[in-house]
Amino acid sequence: MMIPPRATIEGGLRPAWLATVLNIVLAATALSAVVALLLEYGGFELRADHRKILHLSDVIIVAVFVLDRMLRFLLAWDRRVYLRENWVDFALMALAAGIVAVSYRFHHMIVSAGMFYVLVTQGYILVMLVIRGLSVNLRLSGSGIHPSRLLIGSFAFLCLAGAGLLMLPVSTPPLGKAIDFFDALFTSTSAVCVTGLTVRRIGSEFTTFGQAVILALIQLGGLGVMVFGTMLALLLGKGLFQRGSSDLGQMVSPGNVGSMKRVVLFIMAATFVLEAVGAAMFYPMFAGLDGLGLSHARAVWYSVFHSVSAFCNAGLSPCDQNMMEGVRSGWSRPLREHWQVLGVMAPLIVLGGLGFPVLMDCLAYVRATWRRGVAFLRGLSGQAVGAAKARLSLHSRIVLTATLALIFGGAAGLLLVEPPNDRSRYGDIGRTPVYDQQTRIRRDWLRMAPGDKIGSAVFQSISARTAGFSTIDLSELSNAGKLWMCWLMIIGGSPAGTAGGMGTATAAILLATIYSVMRRREEVEIFRRGIAADIVRRSVAVAALYLALVGGITLLLCVAMRTGYAFIDLFFEACSACGSVGLSVGVTPGLNVFGKMVIVAGMFLGRVGPLALLLALVGRVRPADYACPRENVVIG
């Protein structure tokens, strides 16, 4: 990949001080543009004269953007290079000018020409803001700032920006309860960190605009804001600094720094293709719901929302009861009984949680197997057609084996630790929940038919490892069942994917280390392959710090919620927050302000902390030029 000169990317001008002045003016203009758009479309009540002032400011902002591009072009050191680097800006200006010219020529065909010009102007401003944001992203990636700090900063900025958007009047229903900063920050952090815990109902307490904001936060948070921004920059023909490419490579795939363009494009293509296929398969389910009565447009929206939320392992849903919608309200066929729940949602969760390196490796394995199969049918050898022998990497084998073991082992364990159905207490097994006369709670889990119970156990085993969707009321689980779910949430998904938690690879390496110690082997082995000592140390560090985080969040949550909740319920909530899961046994709605901020910290650190730690660990090794004397220490 050709790396353009640093001066051209930064808009090198002559004289050099002029670039600084233009950058300051451009930053102030961009800020003014954001404020103008929020005032215009944020749901605020504005008088006609105020709207005229906003529209006039839009014209001024567009003029500043255009003059900035033209001045930079005229004063650039190499105009051809500058034009090649910023062709999108000039193409956008030409397109906007063409639209205005055509509309002026046929102004009699436009109902409101003035409003049309306003929309064109504001559309231009919005696109320019996106382009300027990508430029800032590129400069930060090449500024020398450590990637872990960029990662933390980008997620923090996204959480705060999402909270601000959710606090706009247009994000909540006009007759609903106004959302405060703490609830907005909680919801935004839950979406960015793809956790799924929420103190507000997504479907009834947010408008379509608010739901769209949440969906955008899920998508950006699931992929990583820096990966998403870099991919868009590559599509726009922008270049990457060598340092930015290296930093991004460490975040996505440490072994593929030299092919980052291919890696990032694969991430985005796989994400959008799988989400589109999932949305198409979800549509028949939501279009035929008898309880919600969705229109075709709303059915499409629900399908897209659930597909993105499932693949990103977010667990957020416009349905107020999540996948239990219709169970307690007496639908003829509740949401969880549709085949798409296990047939579409569960595979999306698993694919998103495997990690993109595993998906790339599996695709290469299938491609190599196909080529060798075709060569065999033609009577040729694999070497004759250049088809390598299909083989999965050690990382992929560890992740796939651990994932399958956790899915089926988690489901089996949940069924084993949970008490059997009590017919003497709840009557014959059926689909309709019944009231427990002692607790006055409508029971569902203990009354489910065996087949439905197995299906729900498998789904919850998948969902507990960072997805957050629920087909059962988790508060009905026994303490043993809740603790079993906590272990699944702590392990989580796989690295370099949309899932959170400690990580399947980390857990597998820890188990292999314990096994090697018990066998008195010096080297840790998995699948007859040795694991480097450095990898083992990193795994131990990640696991220890992650467990310390869970313990610390549990302690603070116990301090915040001193009465009214059992310890296992608070521990469950802490595991769910730190593992980016989103499951709850009923604690989330009752959180006070301090409790909400504790969960926000748990969600943020649980999502960003392990990634930032790994980024810090993959940096340059600094060996010491001395060795300390060794002594034995008694352990155990």
Secondary structure, DSSP 8 states (H G I E B T S, - for coil): -----HHHHTT-BSSTHHHHHHHHHHHHHHHHHHHHHHHHHS-----HHHHHHHHHHHHHHHHHHHHHHHHHHHHBS-HHHHHHHTHHHHHHHHHHHHHHHHHHHTGGG-S-HHHHHHHHHHHHHHHHHHHHHHHHHHHHHTTT--HHHHHHHHHHHHHHHHHHHHTSGGGS-TTS----HHHHHHHHHHHHTT----SS-TTTSS-HHHHHHHHHHHHHHHH-HHHHHHHHHHHTT----HHHHHHHHHHH-GGGGGGHHHHHHHHHHHHHHHHHHHHHHHHHHHHT-TTT---HHHHHHHHHHHHHHHHTT----SSTTGGGTTTTTT-SS-GGGSHHIIIIIHHHHHHHHH-HHHHHHHHHHHHHHHHHHHHHHTT--TTTTT-------HHHHHHHHHHHHHHHHHHHHHHHHS----HHHH-S--SS-EE-TTT--EE-GGGS-HHHHHHHHHHHHHHTTTT---SS-GGGS-HHHHHHHHHHHHH-S-TTSS--SS-HHHHHHHHHHHHHHHTT-SSEEETTEEE-HHHHHHHHHHHHHHHHHHHHHHHHHHHHS-SSS-HHHHHHHHHHHHTT----SS-GGG--HHHHHHHHHHHHHHHHHHHHHHHHHTS-----S-----------
